[in-house]
Amino acid sequence: MSDFNQYDHLIDFDTLQLKYAATPKTRVCKVCGTVFKPNDNKHLSCSHRCTQRLYLARRKARELQEAEQTTPVTPVNE
C-alpha cells in the first residue's frame, strides 16, 4: 500500500485554496443592485440584460475616451 502523504511537501495548499476558492454564495449586481447567486467568480451582473447594459456602458465610455484623445485642440486667436 502506497503512502500519498509523501508528496504533501511538493504541494502548496494555500495557493490551491485561493485558486480553486468556492464561488461566493451571493453577490450584488453592478447594474441594478439585485442580490443574486453567481455561477462563476467572473459574473458581475444578475442577468443577460444587465450584462448587455454593462457592456454598452463600457463601450460608450471607451468611445468617448478615444474621441477626446483624437480631437485636435485648436488654438484660440486673440
N, C-alpha and C positions, 0 to 999 in steps of 0.2 A: 504494500500500500504506500503510495507516494504522499509526501507532505507538501501541501500547497503553500504553507506559510514560509517556506524557504525563499520565496520570491517577493515577500512583502517589502523588503528593503529597497527593491527596484521601483516600486510604485509610489508616486506622490499622491496620497489620498486627498490632501487639501485641494490640489489643483483639479482632480477629478470631480470632487464635490462641487466646486464652483462651475466647472464646465458643464456638468450634467445636472445642474440645480433644477429643482422642480419648478414648473410653471406657477406663477403667482395664482392664488385662489381667486382673487378678484382684482379688477383694475378699473380705473375711471377713464372713459372715452375722452380723448383730447379734443374732440369736436363738440359733442353735445352734452358731455358730463354724465352720461348714463353709466352706472356700475354694471360691469359685465365680466364673464369668465372667459379669459383668453385661452385659445387652443395652443398658442405658441408664445414664446417670450418676445417675439417681434411685434405682436399685434398691439397697435396703439389706439385703434378705433373699434367700436362695437359692431359695426355692420359694413356692408359693401358701400352703402350710401355715404356713410361718414368717411370711409376710406377714399372715395372719389372726391369728396369735398376737401379733404386734407391734401390730396394730390393737386387739385386745381389751385388751392391757395398757395402751395409751394411753387407751382409753375408760374403763377401770376407774379409772385414776389421775385422769382428768378428773372422773369422777363423785364420787370421794372428796373431791377438792378442792372441788367445788361443794357437797357435803354439809357440809363443815367451814365454809364461808362462810355457809350459810343456817341452820345450827344456832344457835338463840339461846343466849346464855350466861345461865344463871340464877344469881343471887347466892346465896351460902350464908348462911343465917340463923345467927347465932352466939348 
